[in-house]
């Protein structure tokens, strides 16, 4: 019954904002679930905690100050993959805070390419 009530209330909320509904559809599409609650259940399945120790590919993990969607997640992933991960902080002082550093794309690209350059050179 909770799922039904949640889906009903979400549907009502989506009717109040076309842009929110459009964003939800775009973000939910990859999960292929029917309904709001089912989509959120699918999202929760994406958890690498139990398999992170098997990751062997080098990882560059960006860590923007003020991450609004998943605060602390970058540091947690780096802690789970210490042998293969590089954690790269981005700060508000650099104008590079917030999810995906939207106001500092050039700085982000520079750090990613510098990391790739170092990695590919061995």
Helices and strands as residue ranges (DSSP letters): H 2-15, H 18-28, G 29-31, H 36-44, G 52-54, E 59-64, H 73-80, E 85-90, G 99-101, H 105-121
